[in-house]
Amino acid sequence: MHTCFKIFISMLAAAWFSGCGQAKADKETDEKAIRNVVEAYQEAYNEQDAVKLSAQWAAEGAYINPVTGESAAGKEAIEKLFKEKFAQGKKGHLEIAINSIDFSNADEAIENGVMRVSIDDQPSRRMAYRAEYIKEKGKWFINAINEIELLEPSSNFEHLKNLAWLVGKWKDIDDNIEISFDNRWDKSKNFITQNFTMKIYGQNDLEGRQIIGWDPVKNIIRSWVFDSDGEFGEGTWEKVDKSWFATMHYTLSDGRQGTSKNIYTHIDDRKYTFASVEREIDGEILPNMDSVTVEKID
């Protein structure tokens, strides 16, 4: 009796694992089939083949373009709509990037992604989309597509590109003081972010961050700086000859006010010099900081 029970349990386990393996294989097959539909749809659009494009749609599929307001219900209506679009003679190009494919059940799926459409010389449009699929007679078809236009992020790179040489990792070592800088663009190249650390005799003494960006109101490059001592400041940048002058105003952690003019001079791809002049704290004049050479380390 005990032996029979063990055999029965083993058979159940084998059947369960076999079922899981089959389900995984079916999902992979279905996902590949949907990716093939997306690829065929993209090719048909770029080839301006309305018949091939509409063949990817379910018989009762619904197409709506939120940008142009165009819509069509049913495979035949979708084919007619795209034939008319392609007949206008405008050359369009479609790129599709799939982000995810999820299955509601064995016969329904949701695909999310981003598409980019360009027509002739017009600026391209990016749209996030959600495509609904249904399985008919063992084949996957598009049943509906919902789209949301994505606005291209603005960039002030043109205003900041003359400071692009700052991007990278730099180091200044002088008289047992080591200052390291890690300068990076943000994703849309609207800001250069500088993280810095200062070591004295090998011990971390100070760290902070400076953010450099474009002020569209004043039409000037501006920066903001914060450090671990609780001090912060802001300034404006101006190029004079081969040097950049950053006129800074600071608030110290005890409330005193300071000013300085920091001078960055680009030497070559691996070096620049830094100096700080016209330094004051609450009206008290401080000595200038002589020019030092900062070297790139990567």
N, C-alpha and C positions, 0 to 999 in steps of 0.2 A: 504493500500500500504506500509506504513511504517513498519507495523507489519510483512508483508510478507518478506520485505527486511531483517529485523532482523533475521527472521527464516532462510533465505537463507544464510546469513553470518555465523550464528551459525552452520549450516550444513557443510559449507565449512571448518570452523575451526575444527569441529569434525573429518571430513575426513582427514584434514592435520595432526592432532595429531595422528590419527589412523595409517596413513601412516608412520609417523616418528617412532612410536612404532614398527610397523612391520619391518621397515628397520633395526632398532637396533637389533631386535630379529633375523633377518636373518643373520646379521653380526656376532652376537655371535655364532649362529649355525655353520656358515662357519668357523669361527676361531677355534672352538672346533674340527671341522672335520679335519682341517689342522694340529692341534696339535696331533690328533690321527694318522695321516699319519706319522708325525715325530716319534712318539712313536713306531709305527709298523716298520718303517725303522730301527730304532735303535735296536729293538728286533731282527729283521731278520738278521742284520749284526752280532750281538753278538751270535746268534744261528747258524750262517753260513748257513742260509736258503736262497739260491739264488732265489728260486721261490717266496717266500714271499716278498723278497726285491724288485724284479723287478715288482711285482704287484702294488707297490706304484708309479710306473712311468707311464706317459702318453704313448700312443702307439708310438708317434713320439718323445719321450723325448731324450735328448742328455746328456750323461755323459762324463765329462772330469776331470781327476785327474792331476792337475798341478805339483804335486810332482813326481809321477811315470811316467807321460806322457801317461797313459792309457786313452782310449776313446772308446765310443760305442754309436751308434745312433739307437734308437728304443728299445722297451721293450724286444724283443727276444735277441738282441745283448747284452743288459745290463745283462740279465739273464745268458747268455753264459759266459760273462766276469767274473762275480762273481762266477759262478760255478768253473771256472778254478782257480780263486784266492783261493777260499776255499779249493779246492782239493790239494793245496800245503801243507796243514797240519799245517800252521802257525796259531796260536791262536791269533785272534785280538779282541780288545775291543773298542767300540765306545760310547762316551758320547756326548750328544747334549744339548746345552742350547739355547733356543729361546730368542732373544732380542726383536723382533717386528714382527708383521704381518700387512701388509697394502694391501688394495684392490684397484686395478686400476679400476675395474668395477665389475659387478656381477659375471663374469666368469674368472677373472684373479686376482692373488694375488702375493705379494712379501713377503718372509719371510727372515729375517736377524738373524744371530746367530753365535755361536762359537761351534765348535766341537773339541773334543780331541780323537785322535786315537793312540792306542798302539798295537804293534804286538810283541808277545813273550816277550823277555826281553829287547827289544830295547827301547831307550828313546821315550816317547810319543811325538806326534806332535799336536800343537794347530793350528787350521785354522779358520779364519773368513770366513763365507760363505753367499751367497745370493742365495736363492732358488726361482725359478719361478714356479708358480702353474697355472694350467688351470682346469676348471670345465667341465667334459664330462659326459653327461647323469646323471646330478645331483650329481656327485661324484668328489672330488678333487684329482688331480694327480700331481706329480712332473714333470715339463717339462724341467727344466734345473737347474744345480747347478754350481755356480761360486765360487771358493775357493781361498783364499790367505793365505799362511802359515804365522803364527805369531811366530816370534822368541821369545823364553823364555828370559825374562830379566835376565841379569847377576846379581849375588849377591856376595858381599864381606862379607857376614855374618860370614863365617868361620874365617876371619881375625879380626872381631870386637866382636865376641861372648863373649870374656872374659871381655868385658865392658858392657855386657847386664844388669848387676846388676844396672847400672846407670839409666836405663829406669824407668820412673815413676815421681811422683811429690814429691819434697823434700823441706825442709825449714830449715834455720838456723836463730835463733833469739838470739842476743847477744847485751847487752848494748844499748837498744833502736834502734838497727839496725836489720831489718828483710830482709833476702834475700831468695827469692823463686825461685825454679828451676822446669821447666816442660820439661822432657826429653822424646823424642819419636823416634821410628824407622820411617824411610821413608817407602814407600810402598814395595820396594824390599829389604829392610834391607841392603842398601848400605851406609846409613848415620844414625848417631844419631844426632838429632837436639835438642839443648837445648835453651829454651827461659827462660830468667831470669829477675827478677825485684828486685830492692833494695829500701826499704822504711826506712826513718830516721824519728823517732818520728811519725810514721804513715803516712807520706807524701811520695808519689812517688818521688824518686830522680834520679833513673837510671833504664834503661831497655836495654836489648840487646839480642843477639843471638850468640850461638856457634854451629858450625857444625863439627862433628867428622867423619872422613872417612878414607878409606884405599888408600894409594898412591902406585899404582902398578909399578911405575917407580923406586921409592926409596925403595919399599918394607917395608913401615913403616906406622904406624898410624899417621895421620896428622889432625890438627884442624885449624879452622878459626873463629875469634870472632869479633863482631861488637857491638858498644853500642851507646846509644842515645846522648852521648857527642861528637860524631863524631870520636871516636877513633876506631882503628881496629888493628888486630894482627893475627899472625899465629904461629903454633908451631908443634913440633913432640912429640909423646908419646912413652914411653918405660917402660916396667914393670921390677921392681927391687924388688926381694923378694915378699912381699905382697902388694906393693904400685905401683901406676902408677905415673911416673914423666913426666909432660908436660913442655917441655922447650919452652917458649914463647918469641916472639919478637913483640913489639907493635910500632905503630905510633900514637902519641897523636894528638889531634885536632890542636895544635899549631906547629906541625912538629917535636917536640922532639921525640927521640927514647928511648924506654924502653925495659927491659928484665926481666924475672922472671922464676923461676922454681916452678911450682904448683904441689903439692903432694896430690894425692887421695889415701886413704887407706880404702879398703872395710872391714868393721867390721862384719856385718851380713846383713840379708835381709832388715833390717830397719834402718841401720846406716852406715855412713862412715865418715872419718875425712878428713879435707882439711887444708892444710898449704901452704904458699907461701914464698920461700926463694930466696936468690941470686938476690934480686930486685935492679935494677938500672934504672935511667933516665939520659940520656946523660952523662954517666960515674959517676954520683953521686950515691953512695951506699945508699939504703933505708933500714929501719929496716925490719926484717923478720916479717911476719904475723904468729902468733902462731897458732897451730893446733886448729881447732874448730870442733865440732860434728854436722853433718848434718843429719836430721832425715826424714824418709819417711812419707808422710802424706796421701797416698792412696795405 
